[in-house]
Amino acid sequence: MSEPAPNTHIPATAPVRHERDARGVHRLTLDQPQAFNVLSEAALTQLQCHLDAIAADEGARAVVIAAEGKAFCAGHDLKQMKAKPELGYYQRLFAQCTRVMLSIQRLPVPVIARVQGLATAAGCQLVAQCDLAVAVDSARFGVNGIDVGLFCATPSVPLVRNVAPKVAMEMLLTGGFISAAEAQARGLINHAVPAEQLDETVEALLAAILAKPRQAVAMGKQLFYQQRELGIEAAYQLAGQTMACNMVLDVAQEGVQAFIDKREPTWRTLPR
């Protein structure tokens, strides 16, 4: 059973709920359904606060980012943005959002987006930034800032790292939406499922992750993103060093010995 994660800095009526279960699975829920869960300044501030708390939790094993209502996230709060037409303000706002996105990538545990509805602009960015994503088959995805004269520059960063460049460019230039099935085919999400299967699909991913050693998962996630930004020779050098460091860990030694012995590894007594 999940319980509210202790945090004295977040009011009870916050736009983001934070719960943690006994397994070490954290759940962040965007909870402003009437506003389509926009990433307001307050929402970004609270997301950052929660992500920082999760990063400090040595017992954390995974994170699920979910939402209430018909929309997963409709992006930035345009009304809030329009009220402060100043370059400095916009620079600070997008820097704040970037910090949230990078915090997701830098967490040592996998982050799964549970998408129950529309994800657009910075909301689509949030999905693309997560390590894994499961969506209902009725969900739609778009980076349609261009419709209001604003090219979705920051959402393009994780988008083009998920889907092919021409696919990303078409979405960015036209503002067109893609279905969940298209999002899965193009690599933006892992699974598109009927609504009644959404939670069980997320749980299946969680179960698979929780069955693996935390240390190996953390090293693997860090390596995955670091090597992606390197040339192939540097990527292989970094990957080889990571695998060597992983191999000397107790969990890898036990896992390999269990394979040789044709038995299940006993990781429960080892650091995970």
N, C-alpha and C positions, 0 to 999 in steps of 0.2 A: 504494500500500500504506500502511495506517495504522501508525503507531508510537506507543508510549506517549508522552504529552506530558510533558516534563520537569517534575517538581515534587518537590522534596526533602522536602516536608512531608507527603506522603501515603504510607503504608506499602503494600507490595505486596499485602497481603490486604485492601485497603480495600473498603468496600461500594459504592463508585462507581469505575469505571474511566474513564480519560480518554485518548483517542487523537486524533491529528491527522494528516491525510493531506497530501500534497504540494499539494493544491488549496486548502488552508486550511479544510477541513471538519473541524470538531471533533465527536467522538462521545463522549457521556457515557452510560455503561451502568450501570444499577442492577444490582448483582451480589450480591444476597443472596436467591437463589431459594428457599432453604429457609425464609426468613422472609417470603416473598411481597413482597420488596423494599420493606419498610416504610420510611417516612421517620423513622428514628430520629434522635436528636440527632447521632450521628456521621455519618449519611448527609446530613443537612441541612448540617452543617459542611463536609463535603467537597464537596457540590454548590456551596456558596457559594464555596469556595476555587477550584474549577475555573471557575466563571462569572466570577470576578474575573480569573483568568488569561486567559480568552478575551477579556474586555473590553479587556485591555491588549495583545492581539495585533493589530497593525495589518494583518497578513496574513490574518486570519480572514475567511471568506466565508459560513459557515453553521454551524449546530449541529444535530446529531441527538441526541435523548434517547431511549435504548432501554433494554431490560431483558432479563435472563436468566430462564428458567424459565416456569412456567405463568401467572404474574401479572405484569402490568406494574408495578403498585404498589397495595398494599392500604391506603394511607393512613398515618396516624401509628401509632407503636408504642404500642398501648393498654396493654400490660403495663408499659412504661417510664413511661407517664403515670400509671398507677394507683399506682406505687411512690412517687410524690411528690405527694400530695394537697394542694398548696399553691397558692394563687392566684398568688403571685409567680412560681412556677416555670411555671405554665401561661401566664401573660402573656409571659414570656420565650420560651417554646417557640413560641407562635403568632407572636410578633414575628420570631423567627428564620425561620420558614417564610415569612412575608410578605416578608421581605427577599429570600429566594431567588426567590419568584415575581416580585417587582418587578425583580430583576436580569435575569430572562429577558426581560421586556418592554423593559428599558432597553438591552439589547445592541443594537449597531448592525447586527447581521446577523440574518437569519431563523432561527428555531428550529423544528425539525420534531419532533413526537412520533412515534416508531415504536412502535406499540402492538401487542404480540404476544399479549396476554392481558387478564385482568381489571384494570380500573382503577376503584378505589372510594375514596370520601371524598377525602382529600388527594391520592390518586392520580388521581382524576378531575379534581381541581383542577389538577394538573400538566398534564394533557392540555389542559384548557381554557385554561390560561395560555400554552401554546405558540402560536406564530403560525400554524402549520399542523399537521395531524395525519393520519396514515395508520394504519389498523388492520386486523388480520385480521378476516374476516367472522364469526369465532366469538367475538370479544371482547365483553365486556359492561361497561357503565358505570353507576355509581351513586354517590349521595351519601347513604349509608345510616346516618350517625351517629345519626339519630333512633331507630334500632333499639336502641341502647344508652343512649337518653336524652340524646343530645348532638346538637343541631341543627347541621348542617354550615355554620356561619356563614361561615368564611373560604373554603371551597370555593364558597359561593354567589356570591362576588364575581366571579370570572371566568366562572362558569357562566351567570349572568344576562346577561353581556355576550356570550355565544355563542348561547344559545337564547332562545326567547320566554319572557316572565315566567311565564306559567301552566304551561308545560312545566317550567321550573326549579322552580317552587313545588311541583308535583306530585311531582317526584323528591325534593325536600328533605323534604316532609311525610310521604310514604309510605315512603321508603327503597327504593322500587322500582327495579329495574334496567332499562336499555334495551339493545337489541341494537346491534351495529355498524351495521346497516342503518338503525335508528331514529336512532342518533347522527348518521349522515350526513344523513339527511333533515331532522333538526332543527338542523343547523348546528354540532354539537359537533366533528365531524371532517370532513375533506375527502373521504377515500376509504375505503371498506370493501372489502377485496379478499381473495381466497383466500391462504392462508399462503404458497404458492409464488410469489405475485406481490408480496409485501410489500416486499422489498428493491428490486425493479426499479421499483416505484411511487415509493418514496422517492428512488431515484436519478434518476428522471425529473424529480421536483421540483427536486432539487439541480442537475441539468444546466440546467434552465430558469433557475434563480436565478444560477448561476455565469456564465451567458452575458450577464448584465446588469451594468452598471457598479455597483461597490460603493457609490460616493458617492450615486447616485440611490436605491439600495435603502435605504441608511441614512437618508437624509432622508425617504423615503417611510414607512418604518416608524415613525419618531419622530412624524411628522405624523399618521399613522393613529390612534395611540393618544391623542395630545394633543387632536385635534379632537373625538374621540368624547365627551370629558367636558365639552365646551363647548356653549353655546347656538349656534343656527345662524348668527347674524351674526358672533360671535367666531370660529366654526369657519371660515367663509368668509374672514375677514380673515387668520387664521393660514395657511390653505391657499393663499391667493393670494400671500402673502409667501414661503411655502416654494417654490411653483412658480417665482416670479420668481428666487429665489436658485438654484434648481436649473437654470433656463434659462441662466444666465450661466456655468455650469460647462463646461469643455472637452468633457466627455462628451456633454452635451446639444447643444452646438453642432455637434459632429461627427455625432451621431445624426440631427439634423434635416437637416444638409447631405447626409448619405448618403441620406436619404429623398428629398430633392429631386433628387439625382443618380441615383436608382434603383440604388443599390448597397448592399452590406453595410457597416456602420460599422466603422472600424478603431480599436477601443478598446484594442488590445493595447499601444499605445505611450503611452496616456494614463493618468492616475490613475483607478483603478477604485473 
